[in-house]
Amino acid sequence: MELADQFASERRTRLAAERLMAQMKTELSDANRALSRHAQSLSTEIVSSREEIGRVKTEAETLKSEVTHVREDLVRAESAMVIAERRLWDSLETIRDGFAVFGPDNNMIVANRAYLAIFEGLEMVQPGIPMSELVELLADEGIVDTGGLSSRAWQAGMLRRLDQPRIEQSILKLWNGQYIRLIDRRTGHGDLVTLALNITEQTKREEQLREAREKAEAANRAKSAFLANMSHEIRTPMNGVVAMADLMTETAMDEEQRAYVETIRSSGEALLVIINDVLDYSKIEADQISFKSQPFDLEKCIHEVVTLLQPGALDKGLQIAVDYDLFMPTSYTGDAGRIRQILTNLVGNAIKFTEEGHIVIRVVGLPGEGDRDYRVHITVEDTGIGIPADKLETVFREFQQVENERDRTHDGTGLGLAITQRLVTAMGGEVWVDSRENVGSGFGFFLPMVAIEDVEPDDISAPKWMERAIVLDAPGMNRTVLQKQLGLIGLKTVMADSVNAIVEAQPHEKDIVFLGHGVGEENEFRMAEKLRGQFPVAGMFLLVSGPTRVPEGGMAFDRLLQRPVLRAAMMDCLLSLEEPALQEKVEEPSNAPIRADVDQSDVVREDEFSAVTRTTPVEAEATWSIEEIGPQAGAAEAPDPTEVPEVARNSSASADTTSERDLDAPTSEKLTLLGDRVDHPPTVQSNKPVNQSRTGSDHFEFHAPAHSKPDAPVPVSDPAVDKVWMPGVGKAEAEPPAPQIPRPMRVLAAEDNRTNRFVIEKMLKDLNIDLVFAVNGVEAVELFENWAPDIVFTDISMPKMDGKEATRRIRFIEAERGSEPCPIIAITAHAMDGDAEDILASGVDHYLTKPLKKSS
């Protein structure tokens, strides 16, 4: 028992120990596992720490490298700053101009030697000195010239300028003759930076330039005076040459003598063109030319130039056409005279160098920035000899000619295109040329212009009832342009080559017909009468190239239109026609007056005229003479002011004896007044002066004011006067006034040159006038006061008293007497810019430029 108990006890002990060991084993296993986990965690932390230590070490190495680089950069920057500062100061010390900086308290911070040198080495002038002390030293030490101001006043002014928001520059004159310009500017922090520029050399150069400019201006004035004197001295003898040649053409001569005289006259006129070109170019070159800004009609201005130059073109068989954009305004503000001069140069050149074909003036406009701003392009095209490609670049140079000097066939100075380019450029435009040799040329230019009025579509549309326009005209550019214009205003155009073609077209009451003068074998007036009798057309118009004689009874045409046709004239013609449904059926004789009554200078009313004088277009625009006044010098009773006679033409040829070929030919007969009696010599009224020898394109008319002289002359009848039409000339009375006992018109002519007196006397010898001469202004005033002339002609340059002073004294006499102003016409050789205004300002009514022509 004991052994079993012992064995059992041991067994129990062994089992308890085993259980304890198992438990300890479990605990040990758990501890091992925990330890393993902890070791693993420690390993992870160690690895992370190693990586972090590696990164830190790398960053430390990088930072160390960067610090090294920064240290090196700082060393280099410091070295560069020292170098830059040394260079800056070396530069500031090297320049001759002074430089200084003052703080916000106006105490000097730094200054270079040039700035300090101004103060002549005064020891107190150094950084830290106030600006006020510097200014005081400048004045009190006599370093600067105060310009007559006291020292205190000068100092106060210099300091006061530093208080301005924008400090004005100041120029100091030092005691040694140097000039210093002070330029001061405040920085954003209040510092004052001062530059003291040495302008001594510049001031000396400016003084030299001023003296040189004064000398140049004096030379220019001498040149202008020389040109004016040259113009006067040349024109005075040329008056004798051209005027006497003009008078000789009216005398009986054989063909050889007439050829000699024509050569003298044409050569004299060619010399005048050269003189005018040289004077114009001289004025442009000296910048003495001025431009006006006045309202004008551009299309009419162009047509005036064409009218002026058309005789020369017709003599060569050339057509001149104007293709003006119908949808473009015609009224602008600008210098119409200069534009005429430009066009005259270009169109005249085209005529000169064109032997066959045509010249066409094309006008288009591009809208500008403003509502009425336009960029107007004008091109003059011709079918002439053209310009070689190697000469296109030099064509606008002075004294350049396309032709070789040795085989030149066209005369000229070579200044026309140069003048044109200068004028266009001065007016803000540009000129160009496009040409092919032996084909033709195109000269164009553009000008900026401001339109006065807008173009409405209704203004350029034909009446809606009107259907066709049938045109029979000679082939050429004028017909092409007319066809284009008629199409643009809404008419269907039928171009006929003969009268049979018109008949085949069967015109009816809603059609209009245009017949060209000289087209076809039959006389156009008889042709028109036949067509009128066969077809009930709405209107029939005759196209002419110049003044045309209308035969008695030739009333088939509603209007006569002069080529090229003005838009206003054409539209007035069309709008004046009545719609067929509204026309009253009234039997009218074949020679009844024309129905419509449109007052247009380029539209002819045949009921008013039975003949047209043969005259040049220049004279048609503005031509008058003493012959206009003499026969109508006055009457015993004053007429109704509303019945003032207008200007008409006198023709010595009968309408029935004029050949068809001569209908467009230009000639040169005179103006004569027709109408009611006039009791006083007409006064001349003009919007602006007319230089007859150069432009001849301005209109003026005579008016007859009431006059109280008891011995006023009466008009003399002139049975040879016909009723006429010319562009720009109004209605003429059908009957001349009844003849009365006349007294000759009193004409006073003041002229100191014997040749010119002889010319005037011969020009007026056929007139019923009493002509008296004065040889200076003093005699002219005395004669006016004692003799009471009806009209006065006066030279401008005369001894003792010139024409302007004489005119002023005559006007003073009239004012004292309370009498009507006497017409005073100046005859002058002065043609420089400004002469016209100066002459008219003296009280002259009108002026004529020498050399005179009898027609003027």
Buried (B, 14 or more C-beta within 10 A) or exposed (E): EEEEEEEEEEEEEEEEEEEEEEEEEEEEEEEEEEEEEEEEEEEEEEEEEEEEEEEEEEEEEEEEEEEEEEEEEEEEEEEEEEEEEEEEBEEBEEBEBBBBBBBEEBBBEEBBEBBBBBBBEBEEBEBEBBBBBBBBBBBEEEBBBBEEEEBEEBBEEBBEBBEEEEBEEEEBBBEEEBBBBBBBEBEEEEBBBBBBBBBBEEBEEEEEEEEEEEEEEEEBEEBBEEBBBBBBEBBBBBBBBBBBBBBBBEEEBEEEEBEEBBEBBEBBBEBBBEBBBBBBBBBBBBEBBEEEEEEBBBBBBBBBBBBBBBBBBBEEEBBBBBBBBBEBBBBBBBBBBBBBBBBBBBBBBBBBBBEEBBBBBBBBBEEBEEEBBBBBBBBBBBBBBBBEEEBBEEBBEBEEBBEEEEEEEEEBBBBBBBBBBBBBBBBEBEBBBEBEBEEBBBBBBBBBBBBBEEBEEEBBBBBEBBBBBBBBBBEBBBBBBBBEBBEBBBBEBBBBEEBEEBBEBEBEBBBBBBBBBBBBEEBBBEBBBBBBEEBEBBBBBBBBBBBBBBBEEBBBBBBBBBBBBBBBBBBBBBBBBBEBEEEEEEEEEEEEEBBBEBEBBBBBBBBBBBBBBBBBBBBBBBBBBBBBBBBBBBBEEBBEEEEBBBBBBBBEBEBEEBEEEEBBBBBBBBBBBBBBBBBBBBBBEBEBBBBBBBBBBBEBBBBBBEBEBEEBBBBBBBEEBBBBBBBBBBBBBEEBBEEBEBBBBBBBBBBBBEBBBBBBEBBBEEBBBBBBBBBBBBBBBEBBEEEBBBBBBBBBBBEEBBBBBBBBBBBEBBEEEEEBEBBBBBBBBBBBBEBBEEBBEBBBBBBBBBBBBBBB
